[in-house]
Amino acid sequence: MADTGGASAPDSWRNSQAISLHHIDPAPIESPATERDDLLLPDDVIDDEASYTRKDRRFGTAAAPGLSGTGRGAIYYLTRIQKYSSYAMSLFTTLHISNVSLIPAATRSVDASETYLLMTREIYQTSISEPLLVILPFVAHIGSGVALRLLRRAQNVRRYGGAGLWAGQGSHGHTASPWPEMSYISISGYAFTIFYSGHVLMNRLLPLAVEGDSSNVGLAYIAHGFAQHPVVSWLAYIGLIGVGAGHMVWGTAKWLGLAPSTRGWLKPRNKTVSVVVDRKTRRQRRRRWLSVQGTAIVLAALWAVGGLGVVARGGPTSGWLGALYDNLYSKAGL
């Protein structure tokens, strides 16, 4: 009897387990569309190590050959390049704003400010300092930003398949796309690149191409351009100052963790996704937004007080130097 009971016990146990497993309901599996709406991140999401789980570090950072051993992918390193290149450009930006605005605002004279401009040029316009402080950080900042956007798109395509999965209409009637959403910081960065490139072309590259150097180009050259070509000059410099101040302040606030989060303000892409933000959180975000935006306005004002208030009103230059300036502007089609 004991032997028969002992032999039948395992069989009955296996049968009960098979029956119980047979009746287990399958767990729901999220659809790829829902995951796509949740994981398509805008460009302004900081890819900090702390913001990733272990699984995200393995699969969500677009690990490149030679970089996967640390658990950090290409996005991690490109984000750091973009971050620290902006810090490198801050020294040049501080010196340049002092030259073209703060000192002219203090002296109230274009001629008196030219001496200080020539002195500080010896810091950031030498054969060594210009590539290190201006050219290399600018190229690294723009290049890493573009590379990050392309890499995030490649991630989305790899996760959710080819173009066939993106052909449907989104919840707001627009066509779904593997491209990450553009943040306000990214948009202002691309716009600032256009204004900044035009500024460099007119004040640095054009004199080098036509005259062989830019030693004769200074604040008087800017004032001459405002006097002879006021519409183009005002539009160019208002755009440069306004977009540049906003991008630099908001970008720095993002790197320092001071920029208000926009995740609760973004409209959900999927109707099944909802974002609830309480009143206290909204007030905190509003205060942080006002603080960062106020700082951007102060920087723009400091940039404009002497640049647009003094230099732009300095008047045309006469004589051979004025003729040289006219020749340079004519080469640019003005």
LUMKE-630354 format. One line per field, with one value per residue: x negated, y, z negated of N, C-alpha, C, CB in turn; residue in one letter. Coordinates in steps of 0.05 Angstrom, whole numbers, plus 5000, padded with zeros to 4 digits. Atoms other than C-alpha are relative to their C-alpha. Glycine has a CB too. Example, Ala and Ser with C-alpha at 12.3 -4.5 7.8 and 13.67 -1.06 7.14 Angstrom:
2
nX: [4982_5016]
nY: [4976_4976]
nZ: [5000_5001]
caX: [4754_4727]
caY: [4910_4979]
caZ: [4844_4857]
cX: [4982_5015]
cY: [5024_5022]
cZ: [5000_4986]
cbX: [5020_4991]
cbY: [5001_5009]
cbZ: [4975_5029]
rest: [a_s]
end
This chain:
334
nX: [4983_5018_5015_4982_4995_5023_5004_4979_5001_5012_4983_4978_5011_5005_4974_4988_5015_4993_4973_5001_5013_4982_4978_5010_4995_5025_5003_4998_5025_4996_5004_5023_4992_5000_5028_5013_4992_5011_5029_5012_5007_5009_5029_5011_5003_5028_5006_5017_5003_4980_4973_4997_5002_5021_4992_5002_5028_5008_4986_4988_5019_5014_5028_5017_5023_5021_4989_4981_5011_4994_4971_4992_5000_5009_4984_5012_5024_4993_4987_5021_5014_4983_4999_5025_5007_4986_5015_5024_4993_4991_5022_5000_4975_5003_5019_4989_4978_5013_5012_4981_4977_5003_5020_4988_4980_5014_5014_4981_5014_5011_5029_5013_4997_5016_5025_4994_4995_5025_5014_4989_5004_5025_4994_4984_5003_5027_5000_4995_4976_4976_4989_4993_4978_4978_4993_4996_4975_4976_4996_4992_4973_4981_5002_4989_4971_4990_5004_4980_4973_5001_5003_4974_4982_5008_4990_4972_4996_5008_4982_4972_4998_5005_4982_4973_4987_4997_4982_4974_4995_5001_4975_4993_4995_5025_5013_5020_5027_5021_5017_4992_4989_5018_4996_5004_5029_5012_4992_5015_5028_5003_4996_5024_5022_4998_5008_5028_5016_5000_5017_5028_5006_5003_5020_5026_5008_5000_5025_5023_5000_5003_5023_5022_4998_4977_5010_4985_4971_4994_4974_4994_4989_4972_4985_4998_4980_4974_4994_4997_4981_4987_4980_5013_5016_4982_4988_5020_5009_4978_4997_5024_4999_4976_5001_5024_4997_4981_5011_5022_4990_4984_5017_5015_4981_4995_5023_5003_4976_4984_4978_4975_4994_4978_4986_4972_4987_4997_4976_5006_4996_4980_4978_5000_5020_4991_5020_4986_5018_4985_5003_5026_5021_4998_5012_5029_5010_4996_5021_5026_4999_5003_5027_5017_4993_5010_5029_5004_4993_5021_5023_4995_5002_5028_5011_4989_5001_5022_5001_4979_4996_5023_5015_4982_4995_5025_5002_5019_5029_5008_5028_5008_4989_4972_4999_5007_4975_4980_5008_4994_4971_4992_5008_4979_4975_4985]
nY: [4976_4977_4997_4990_4971_4984_4999_4984_4972_4982_4999_4983_4973_4990_4996_4976_4977_4996_4989_4972_4984_4998_4981_4974_4981_4986_4972_4982_4990_4974_4999_4983_4972_4987_4997_4979_4973_4995_5000_4980_4978_4976_4996_4987_5019_5004_5028_5005_5028_5006_5001_5025_5025_5018_5009_4977_4996_5021_4999_4975_4978_5003_5006_5002_5018_4989_4983_5015_5013_4984_4998_4974_5000_4976_4977_4990_4985_4977_4980_4987_4983_4976_4985_4987_4981_4975_4987_4989_4976_4978_4981_4982_4985_4979_4980_4986_4982_4977_4983_4987_4987_4988_4978_4976_4987_4985_4978_4984_4992_5022_4997_5006_5028_5016_5008_5024_5022_5009_5013_5026_5018_5014_5024_5021_5000_5009_5025_5022_4997_5000_5028_5013_4986_4992_5018_5028_5003_4996_5024_5023_4996_5004_5027_5020_4997_5014_5029_5010_5002_5023_5025_5006_5010_5028_5016_5004_5018_5027_5011_5003_5010_4982_4978_5009_4994_4971_4989_4993_4974_4997_4993_4973_4997_4997_5026_5008_4999_5010_4977_4990_4973_4978_4984_4971_4995_5010_4982_4975_5006_5000_4972_4985_5008_4984_4972_5000_5005_4975_4981_5008_4995_4972_4986_5014_5015_4982_4984_5017_5007_4976_4983_5017_5000_4985_4980_4975_5004_4997_4989_4980_5016_5006_4975_4993_5017_4990_4974_5004_5022_5002_5021_5026_5000_5002_5027_5020_4998_5006_5029_5011_4995_5012_5030_5009_4998_5021_5027_5004_5000_5024_5023_5002_5009_5028_5016_4998_5011_4978_4994_5015_5023_4996_5026_4997_4980_5010_5014_5028_5009_5021_4993_5016_4989_4975_4987_4985_4983_4986_4970_4993_5005_4979_4975_5002_4998_4973_4984_5006_4990_4971_4994_5005_4981_4974_5000_4997_4972_4983_5004_4986_4971_4993_5003_4980_4973_4986_5008_4986_4973_4982_5007_4998_4971_4986_4985_5011_4993_4986_5004_5026_5022_5002_5013_5028_5013_5002_5022_5026_5004_5005_5027_5017_4995_4978]
nZ: [5000_5001_4975_4979_5005_4994_4971_4987_5009_4980_4977_5006_5002_4973_4987_5012_4989_4972_4999_5009_4979_4977_5005_5006_4978_4991_5008_4976_4989_4989_4971_4993_4996_5025_5008_4983_5010_5026_5000_4982_5017_4987_5000_5024_5022_5007_5001_5023_5008_5020_4989_4986_5014_4989_4974_4982_4993_4981_4975_4994_4997_4974_5005_4976_5004_5017_5021_5014_5024_5024_5003_4990_4971_4985_5009_5025_4994_4983_5018_5015_4982_4996_5025_5008_4979_5006_5022_4988_4985_5018_5004_4977_5000_5021_4990_4976_5009_5013_4980_4981_5013_5026_4998_4986_5017_5021_4987_4984_4975_4984_4997_5025_5006_4981_5013_5017_4982_4990_5023_5006_4977_5005_5017_4987_4971_4992_4985_5019_5016_4983_4996_5025_5014_4982_4978_5009_5016_4983_4983_5017_5011_4978_4989_5019_4999_4976_5003_5020_4988_4982_5015_5012_4979_4994_5022_4997_4977_5007_5020_4991_4972_4977_4995_5000_5026_5005_4979_5009_5010_5029_5013_4994_4972_4985_4994_5019_4989_5018_5010_5027_5000_5003_5023_4995_5001_4975_4979_5002_4994_4971_4991_5008_4982_4975_5006_5008_4976_4985_5014_4995_4972_4994_5017_5002_4976_4977_5000_4995_4972_4983_5008_5010_5029_5010_5019_4996_5006_5029_5006_4979_4977_5007_4999_4972_4989_5009_4987_4971_4995_5026_5003_5003_5024_5023_5001_5006_5028_5019_5000_5013_5028_5012_4998_5014_5029_5009_4997_5019_5027_5004_4999_5024_5021_4996_5009_5029_5012_5010_4982_5007_4983_4981_4995_5008_4982_4973_4995_4995_4972_4999_5017_5023_5017_5013_5018_5020_5014_5021_5001_5011_4980_4979_5011_5000_4972_4990_5012_4988_4973_5002_5008_4978_4979_5009_4996_4971_4993_5011_4983_4975_5005_5002_4973_4982_5011_4986_4972_4985_5010_4995_4976_4977_4995_4997_4974_4980_5001_4975_4991_4988_5016_4992_4974_5004_5011_4978_4982_5013_5000_4972_4995_5012_4985_5013]
caX: [5000_4944_4907_4969_4984_4912_4911_4977_4961_4913_4961_5019_4976_4955_5027_5050_4994_5012_5085_5068_5021_5073_5123_5075_5097_5042_5015_5031_4976_4969_4974_4915_4954_4963_4889_4870_4911_4881_4808_4800_4763_4754_4685_4680_4680_4613_4583_4553_4528_4577_4637_4626_4641_4593_4635_4636_4560_4555_4607_4627_4563_4543_4480_4424_4365_4313_4361_4406_4358_4374_4450_4451_4469_4454_4511_4479_4413_4444_4486_4423_4388_4447_4449_4375_4365_4418_4378_4315_4351_4373_4304_4304_4377_4362_4302_4339_4401_4356_4320_4380_4430_4409_4346_4381_4438_4388_4347_4407_4359_4341_4271_4255_4278_4235_4173_4204_4228_4158_4130_4178_4170_4100_4134_4184_4159_4089_4069_4075_4132_4181_4185_4188_4238_4280_4275_4268_4322_4371_4360_4364_4428_4464_4437_4455_4525_4537_4507_4552_4614_4593_4575_4642_4678_4637_4656_4730_4726_4688_4736_4801_4783_4779_4820_4882_4896_4893_4943_5004_5035_5021_5074_5072_5080_5006_4964_4923_4848_4786_4753_4751_4791_4755_4748_4749_4675_4658_4699_4666_4598_4608_4634_4575_4527_4554_4547_4479_4452_4473_4439_4374_4378_4385_4336_4282_4283_4300_4244_4195_4216_4216_4162_4120_4134_4187_4144_4183_4250_4276_4333_4329_4342_4406_4428_4414_4458_4516_4509_4506_4550_4596_4652_4607_4562_4619_4653_4588_4566_4634_4640_4568_4578_4649_4641_4570_4586_4646_4609_4548_4587_4637_4583_4540_4601_4614_4543_4545_4613_4646_4691_4764_4785_4830_4854_4918_4932_4926_4991_4993_4985_5032_5101_5088_5030_5048_5005_5031_4995_5018_5023_4960_4918_4946_4928_4858_4849_4877_4828_4769_4792_4797_4728_4694_4731_4715_4641_4645_4677_4623_4568_4600_4605_4532_4514_4556_4544_4477_4482_4548_4549_4479_4444_4505_4513_4440_4450_4411_4336_4306_4240_4202_4227_4299_4284_4253_4317_4361_4320_4328_4403_4409_4373_4430_4482_4502]
caY: [5000_5047_5032_5044_5110_5133_5117_5152_5217_5247_5229_5263_5324_5331_5324_5379_5425_5413_5428_5492_5516_5501_5548_5607_5668_5699_5766_5825_5847_5920_5936_5964_6027_6042_6029_6075_6133_6124_6117_6169_6221_6293_6320_6356_6292_6287_6218_6215_6148_6153_6159_6090_6023_5965_5941_6012_6015_5950_5965_6038_6077_6054_6022_6028_5981_5991_6030_5974_5947_6003_5996_6066_6075_6127_6172_6178_6202_6247_6281_6295_6323_6370_6390_6405_6438_6489_6502_6513_6565_6605_6637_6664_6686_6725_6760_6776_6805_6848_6874_6890_6912_6923_6964_7007_7018_7042_7086_7110_7113_7066_7094_7089_7017_6994_6992_6942_6900_6895_6876_6819_6793_6773_6722_6687_6702_6672_6612_6568_6598_6608_6534_6513_6565_6579_6530_6462_6473_6500_6442_6391_6422_6424_6358_6320_6350_6326_6258_6250_6264_6214_6162_6168_6160_6097_6071_6081_6047_5988_5980_5986_5962_5995_6049_6006_6016_6091_6098_6105_6169_6193_6210_6283_6270_6276_6221_6183_6189_6155_6224_6247_6309_6375_6411_6487_6486_6445_6491_6553_6519_6507_6578_6606_6566_6604_6673_6656_6628_6692_6733_6694_6698_6773_6791_6738_6695_6750_6797_6738_6720_6791_6828_6770_6787_6819_6869_6928_6898_6921_6959_7014_6960_6940_7012_7024_6965_6991_7060_7034_6972_6984_6934_6874_6893_6903_6838_6799_6826_6823_6751_6736_6767_6743_6671_6666_6690_6644_6583_6593_6607_6551_6502_6518_6511_6443_6418_6444_6412_6480_6482_6464_6396_6397_6325_6345_6400_6357_6333_6257_6224_6167_6177_6121_6161_6215_6263_6290_6349_6377_6451_6453_6422_6472_6530_6504_6496_6565_6596_6559_6578_6651_6649_6618_6663_6724_6706_6700_6769_6799_6768_6794_6863_6863_6840_6894_6954_6972_6932_6961_7022_7049_7011_7007_7083_7099_7122_7108_7109_7157_7156_7095_7053_7068_7048_6983_6968_6984_6935_6880_6890_6891_6824_6796_6823_6883]
caZ: [5000_4982_5046_5089_5054_5062_5136_5151_5113_5165_5221_5186_5171_5244_5267_5218_5242_5315_5301_5262_5317_5369_5335_5324_5365_5408_5385_5431_5477_5495_5569_5606_5621_5547_5533_5591_5563_5494_5516_5571_5531_5550_5564_5497_5455_5419_5428_5358_5332_5274_5320_5350_5322_5333_5391_5421_5418_5457_5510_5505_5514_5584_5561_5611_5621_5567_5522_5497_5445_5396_5406_5437_5510_5563_5539_5471_5500_5553_5499_5459_5520_5532_5459_5447_5515_5494_5430_5473_5515_5453_5445_5516_5510_5445_5476_5541_5507_5464_5526_5569_5517_5445_5460_5513_5464_5412_5460_5501_5561_5617_5626_5552_5550_5609_5565_5517_5575_5603_5534_5522_5593_5571_5525_5571_5642_5642_5683_5621_5581_5639_5658_5585_5559_5621_5679_5645_5592_5644_5692_5635_5607_5674_5698_5634_5636_5707_5691_5630_5671_5725_5673_5637_5703_5718_5649_5663_5731_5701_5643_5682_5752_5820_5851_5853_5778_5786_5843_5799_5773_5702_5651_5672_5746_5765_5796_5746_5755_5727_5718_5645_5628_5634_5568_5562_5544_5606_5651_5624_5631_5706_5715_5676_5720_5781_5749_5719_5785_5821_5768_5775_5850_5852_5796_5801_5864_5915_5893_5893_5964_5992_5952_5926_5853_5809_5772_5802_5782_5715_5684_5737_5790_5753_5746_5820_5838_5795_5828_5900_5894_5835_5850_5860_5802_5752_5771_5768_5700_5667_5689_5666_5598_5584_5608_5581_5511_5506_5531_5487_5423_5432_5454_5394_5348_5379_5366_5295_5282_5271_5332_5318_5343_5404_5399_5363_5414_5476_5506_5505_5573_5555_5526_5477_5447_5397_5357_5291_5260_5193_5177_5135_5190_5241_5195_5186_5261_5274_5224_5255_5325_5305_5273_5333_5383_5341_5342_5418_5423_5378_5421_5485_5454_5434_5504_5536_5490_5522_5587_5610_5566_5582_5638_5684_5678_5690_5762_5826_5833_5885_5924_5948_5889_5908_5980_5955_5915_5975_6017_5965_5960_6036_6039_5995_6044_6001]
cX: [4983_4986_5018_5006_4976_4996_5021_4999_4987_5018_5024_4992_4996_5026_5013_4986_5007_5027_4999_4987_5018_5021_4989_5005_4974_5000_5002_4973_5005_4994_4976_5007_4999_4971_4987_5007_4987_4970_4987_4995_4993_4970_4989_4998_4971_4995_4980_5000_5022_5028_5005_5000_4978_5008_4997_4971_4991_5013_5009_4981_4984_4971_4984_4977_4979_5011_5019_4989_5006_5030_5010_4997_4991_5016_4989_4976_5005_5013_4979_4984_5016_5000_4974_4989_5014_4986_4974_5005_5007_4978_4999_5025_4998_4982_5012_5022_4989_4988_5020_5023_4994_4980_5011_5022_4987_4986_5018_4987_4989_4970_4986_5001_4983_4975_5003_5006_4974_4984_5011_4999_4974_5005_5014_4996_4971_5002_5005_5027_5026_5010_5010_5025_5024_5007_5007_5025_5025_5006_5009_5028_5021_4999_5012_5031_5013_4997_5019_5027_5001_4999_5027_5020_4993_5010_5030_5006_4992_5019_5027_5002_4996_5022_5029_5015_5005_5019_5027_5002_4999_5027_5009_5002_4974_4988_4979_4973_4980_4982_5009_5011_4978_5007_4996_4970_4987_5008_4985_4970_4995_5003_4975_4976_5001_4991_4970_4982_4999_4983_4970_4992_4994_4976_4973_4992_4998_4975_4975_4998_4993_4974_4976_4999_5024_4991_5014_5030_5004_5028_5009_5011_5029_5017_5004_5022_5028_5007_5007_5022_5016_5020_4987_4985_5017_5012_4979_4991_5021_5004_4976_5002_5024_4999_4976_5002_5019_4988_4978_5010_5016_4983_4983_5017_5006_4977_4997_5024_5019_5024_5025_5005_5024_5016_5029_5015_5005_5027_4994_5006_5022_5022_5000_4979_5009_4979_5016_4979_5015_4993_4973_4978_5002_4989_4970_4988_5002_4978_4973_4999_4995_4971_4981_5005_4991_4970_4993_5005_4978_4975_5003_4998_4971_4986_5007_4994_4977_4999_5020_5004_4978_4988_5018_5007_4974_4996_4980_4972_4993_4971_4995_5011_5030_5003_4994_5025_5021_4993_5006_5030_5010_4993_5021_5027_5017_4994]
cY: [5025_5005_5010_5029_5017_5003_5018_5029_5018_5003_5019_5029_5013_5006_5026_5025_5006_5012_5030_5018_5003_5022_5028_5018_5013_5029_5017_5010_5027_5000_5017_5029_5015_5004_5023_5027_5006_5005_5019_5025_5024_5004_5011_4981_4995_4970_4994_4970_4993_4997_4974_4977_4983_4991_5023_5004_4980_5005_5028_5023_4997_4995_4996_4981_5014_5017_4984_4987_5014_5001_5027_5000_5026_5025_5012_5018_5024_5022_5015_5019_5026_5017_5015_5018_5027_5015_5014_5026_5024_5021_5020_5018_5023_5022_5016_5019_5024_5019_5016_5013_5014_5023_5023_5013_5017_5025_5019_5009_4975_5001_4993_4970_4982_4990_4974_4976_4987_4985_4972_4981_4984_4975_4978_5000_4994_4974_4975_5003_5000_4972_4987_5012_5005_4977_4972_4997_5004_4976_4976_5003_4995_4971_4979_5003_4986_4970_4988_4997_4976_4973_4992_4991_4971_4981_4993_4981_4971_4987_4992_4993_5022_5020_4992_5005_5029_5012_5009_5029_5000_5008_5028_5005_5003_4972_4994_4999_4989_5023_5008_5028_5021_5016_5030_5007_4991_5019_5026_4996_5000_5028_5017_4993_5017_5028_5001_4996_5025_5021_4994_5005_5029_5013_4986_4988_5019_5018_4983_4994_5024_5015_4984_4999_5017_5021_5027_4998_5001_5012_5021_4986_4993_5025_5009_4983_5008_5026_4996_4979_4995_4977_4973_4998_4997_4973_4979_5001_4996_4970_4987_5003_4986_4970_4990_5000_4979_4972_4995_4998_4974_4974_4996_4991_4971_4983_5001_4989_5021_5006_4984_4977_5007_4975_5002_5019_4989_4985_4971_4992_4980_5007_4983_5009_5026_5009_5017_5016_5016_5029_5008_4996_5021_5026_4999_5003_5028_5018_4995_5010_5030_5008_4997_5021_5028_5003_5004_5028_5018_4997_5014_5030_5009_4999_5023_5029_5016_4993_5015_5029_5020_4994_5004_5029_5016_5015_4987_5009_5012_4993_4973_4977_4995_4986_4971_4985_4997_4977_4973_4994_4994_4971_4980_5005_5022_5027]
cZ: [5000_5026_5022_4996_5008_5030_5013_4992_5021_5024_4995_4998_5027_5014_4989_5011_5029_5002_4992_5021_5024_4996_4994_5024_5008_4992_5025_5009_5014_5030_5007_5003_4974_4990_5016_4990_4974_5002_5020_4984_5016_4998_4974_4976_4995_4996_4977_4993_4980_5011_5015_4980_5012_5028_5021_5008_5021_5027_5008_5005_5026_4997_5025_4994_4984_4977_4982_4975_4974_4995_5010_5030_5012_4991_4975_5006_5017_4983_4984_5018_5004_4975_4995_5022_4995_4977_5012_5014_4982_4996_5023_5000_4980_5010_5023_4992_4986_5020_5015_4987_4973_5000_5016_4983_4978_5012_5015_5026_5014_5002_4974_4993_5018_4987_4984_5017_5010_4978_4995_5024_4997_4983_5017_5031_5008_5015_4983_4986_5017_5006_4974_4987_5017_5019_4990_4983_5016_5017_4983_4990_5022_5010_4981_4999_5023_4997_4980_5012_5020_4985_4987_5021_5007_4978_5004_5023_4992_4980_5012_5029_5020_5003_4999_4974_4996_5020_4990_4990_4969_4989_5006_5030_5016_5004_4980_5013_4980_4989_4972_5002_4996_4975_5007_5000_5026_5023_4999_5006_5030_5011_4993_5017_5026_4995_4994_5024_5018_4988_5004_5029_5006_4985_4999_5027_5024_5000_5005_5030_5018_4994_4990_4970_4992_4980_5002_4993_4970_4997_5021_5025_4995_5003_5029_5013_4991_5014_5029_5006_4975_4997_4995_4974_4975_4998_4992_4971_4980_4999_4985_4970_4987_4999_4984_4970_4990_5001_4979_4971_4995_5002_4975_4976_5002_4989_4970_4985_4989_5018_4992_5019_5017_5004_4993_5017_5027_5003_5006_5029_5002_4980_4974_4980_4989_4981_4980_4984_4979_5000_4990_5020_5022_4990_5000_5028_5010_4988_5013_5029_5000_4993_5023_5023_4992_5003_5030_5009_4990_5018_5027_4996_4997_5026_5018_4991_5013_5030_5017_4991_5007_5028_5025_5008_5005_5026_5019_4996_5028_5008_5011_4984_5006_5027_4998_4989_5021_5019_4987_5001_5029_5008_4989_5014_4987_5013]
cbX: [5019_4980_4988_5026_5007_4975_5001_5027_4985_4973_5010_5014_4974_4983_5018_4999_4970_4999_5020_4985_4974_5015_5017_4969_5020_4997_4973_5018_4988_4983_5025_4988_5028_5015_4985_5009_5030_5005_4990_5019_4978_5015_4993_5016_5016_4992_4990_5008_4973_5000_5004_4977_5028_4996_5030_5010_4982_5008_5024_5017_4981_5005_4998_4989_4988_4982_5015_5012_4970_4989_5008_4982_5026_5004_5029_4991_4979_5018_5019_4982_4995_5028_5005_4979_5007_5029_4992_4987_5022_5008_4973_4999_5024_4989_4974_5010_5020_4977_4984_5010_5021_4991_4974_5012_5018_4979_4978_5011_4977_5012_4993_5013_5029_4994_4989_5023_5017_4983_5002_5029_4998_4980_5018_5029_5009_4981_4973_4978_4999_4995_4978_4977_4990_4993_4976_4976_5000_4996_4974_4980_5003_4995_4971_4988_5007_4986_4971_5002_5006_4976_4979_5011_4997_4970_4997_5014_4984_4972_5005_5015_5026_4997_4994_5002_4983_4973_5004_5008_5027_4979_4997_4979_5017_4980_4988_5007_4993_4983_5001_4976_5022_5000_4982_5015_4987_5010_5030_5003_4992_5020_5025_4993_5002_5029_5016_4994_5011_5029_5006_4996_5023_5025_5011_5002_5019_5025_4997_5001_5027_5024_5009_4974_4973_5020_4970_4996_5010_4979_5000_4975_4983_5002_4985_4973_4995_4999_4977_4974_4985_5015_5018_4981_4984_5021_5012_4975_4986_5026_5001_4975_5002_5025_4999_4977_5010_5025_4988_4980_5017_5023_4982_4987_5025_5006_4975_4997_4992_4984_4992_5024_5006_4990_4987_5002_4984_4977_5016_5016_4974_4987_5026_4994_4973_5027_4979_5017_4984_4994_5022_4995_5003_5030_5011_4992_5015_5027_4998_4995_5027_5019_4991_5003_5030_5008_4988_5018_5027_4993_4994_5028_5016_4986_5008_5029_4995_4974_5004_5026_5003_4979_4990_5026_5016_4978_4993_5010_4982_5003_4981_4970_4996_5014_4980_4977_5011_5001_4970_4990_5015_4986_4973_5002_5016_4995]
cbY: [5000_4997_4973_4984_5005_4988_4973_4989_5002_4990_4973_4992_5000_4981_4976_4999_4996_4973_4985_5003_4987_4973_4991_4999_5021_4998_5005_5023_4980_5021_5011_4990_5002_4983_4974_4997_5001_4977_4973_5005_4992_5024_5020_5024_4974_5016_4989_5017_4994_5022_5024_4997_4985_4976_4991_5025_4998_4973_4982_5008_5001_5025_4975_5028_4991_5017_5023_4979_4998_5027_4996_5022_4993_4995_4992_4977_4982_4992_4986_4980_4986_4992_4981_4979_4989_4995_4980_4980_4995_4988_4986_4983_4983_4988_4987_4979_4985_4990_4983_4979_4979_4978_4989_4991_4978_4983_4990_5024_5019_5000_5029_5016_4992_5016_5022_5006_5009_5023_5017_5003_5016_5018_5008_5004_5027_4998_4996_4998_5026_5015_4983_5001_5026_5025_4999_4991_5020_5025_4994_4999_5029_5020_4993_5005_5029_5011_4995_5020_5026_5002_5003_5025_5018_4998_5014_5026_5009_5001_5020_5025_4987_4985_5013_4971_4989_5014_4979_4982_5011_5019_4996_5019_5023_5018_5001_4973_5029_4980_5023_4999_5002_5018_4992_5017_4985_4972_5006_5012_4974_4981_5012_4995_4970_5000_5011_4979_4977_5010_5000_4970_4990_5015_5003_4978_4978_5016_5014_4975_4988_5019_5019_5011_5011_4981_5004_5009_4973_5019_5013_5016_4975_4988_5022_4997_4971_5004_5019_4992_4974_5025_4999_4995_5026_5022_4993_5005_5026_5014_4989_5014_5030_5009_4991_5016_5028_5001_4996_5023_5024_4999_5003_5027_5017_4994_5011_5029_4982_5024_4992_5019_4976_5010_4978_5008_5025_4981_5013_4982_4989_4973_4996_4971_5003_4996_5016_4981_5019_4987_5012_4983_4972_5003_5006_4974_4980_5010_4995_4970_4994_5012_4981_4972_4999_5005_4974_4980_5008_4992_4970_4993_5008_4981_4974_4997_4999_4993_4971_4985_4999_4997_4971_4986_5012_4980_5028_5008_4975_5030_5005_4998_5006_5027_5014_4997_5017_5026_5002_5001_5024_5020_4993_5005_4975_5001]
cbZ: [4976_4977_5009_4999_4971_4988_5012_4992_4974_5009_5008_4974_4984_5016_4995_4970_4997_5014_4981_4974_5008_5004_4977_4994_4991_5030_4986_4994_5021_4987_5014_5026_5012_4979_5003_5029_4998_4982_5005_5024_4981_4989_5022_4993_5006_4975_5026_4976_4988_4979_5018_5021_5000_4982_5000_4987_4975_4990_4999_4979_4977_5017_4982_5007_5027_5016_5011_5017_5003_5002_4972_4987_5010_5029_4996_4982_5013_5023_4981_4987_5027_5007_4976_4994_5028_4992_4979_5018_5019_4974_4997_5026_4993_4974_5009_5020_4982_4981_5019_5020_4995_4980_5012_5026_4986_4986_5017_4985_4993_5029_5008_4977_5003_5024_4983_4981_5024_5011_4975_4992_5026_4987_4977_4994_5011_4975_5014_4979_4985_5026_5012_4980_4989_5015_5020_4985_4977_5018_5015_4976_4989_5023_5005_4972_5000_5025_4991_4976_5015_5019_4979_4986_5026_5003_4973_5005_5024_4988_4978_4995_5004_5025_5027_5005_4978_5002_5021_4977_5010_4992_4970_4989_5005_4985_5029_4988_5008_5014_5020_4981_4978_5025_4976_4979_4976_5006_4998_4971_4989_5013_4987_4970_5006_5010_4977_4979_5016_5003_4970_4992_5018_4993_4973_4979_5006_5001_4973_4984_5008_4997_4978_5011_4987_4988_5004_5028_5012_4987_4972_5007_5004_4972_4984_5015_4992_4970_4998_5012_5010_4995_5025_5024_4998_5001_5028_5018_4996_5009_5028_5011_4994_5015_5029_5009_4992_5017_5028_5002_4994_5021_5024_4993_5002_5029_5013_4992_4978_4996_5029_4999_4982_5026_4984_4972_5001_5007_5023_4982_5011_4993_5015_5007_5015_4986_5015_4981_5020_4973_4984_4975_5012_5007_4972_4987_5018_4992_4970_5000_5013_4980_4977_5011_5005_4971_4990_5016_4988_4971_5005_5010_4974_4980_5012_5004_4970_4987_5002_4998_4970_4978_4999_4994_4977_4997_4995_5028_4994_4997_4977_5001_4971_5000_5019_4980_4976_5016_5005_4971_4989_5019_4989_4971_5001_4970]
rest: [m_a_d_t_g_g_a_s_a_p_d_s_w_r_n_s_q_a_i_s_l_h_h_i_d_p_a_p_i_e_s_p_a_t_e_r_d_d_l_l_l_p_d_d_v_i_d_d_e_a_s_y_t_r_k_d_r_r_f_g_t_a_a_a_p_g_l_s_g_t_g_r_g_a_i_y_y_l_t_r_i_q_k_y_s_s_y_a_m_s_l_f_t_t_l_h_i_s_n_v_s_l_i_p_a_a_t_r_s_v_d_a_s_e_t_y_l_l_m_t_r_e_i_y_q_t_s_i_s_e_p_l_l_v_i_l_p_f_v_a_h_i_g_s_g_v_a_l_r_l_l_r_r_a_q_n_v_r_r_y_g_g_a_g_l_w_a_g_q_g_s_h_g_h_t_a_s_p_w_p_e_m_s_y_i_s_i_s_g_y_a_f_t_i_f_y_s_g_h_v_l_m_n_r_l_l_p_l_a_v_e_g_d_s_s_n_v_g_l_a_y_i_a_h_g_f_a_q_h_p_v_v_s_w_l_a_y_i_g_l_i_g_v_g_a_g_h_m_v_w_g_t_a_k_w_l_g_l_a_p_s_t_r_g_w_l_k_p_r_n_k_t_v_s_v_v_v_d_r_k_t_r_r_q_r_r_r_r_w_l_s_v_q_g_t_a_i_v_l_a_a_l_w_a_v_g_g_l_g_v_v_a_r_g_g_p_t_s_g_w_l_g_a_l_y_d_n_l_y_s_k_a_g_l]
end
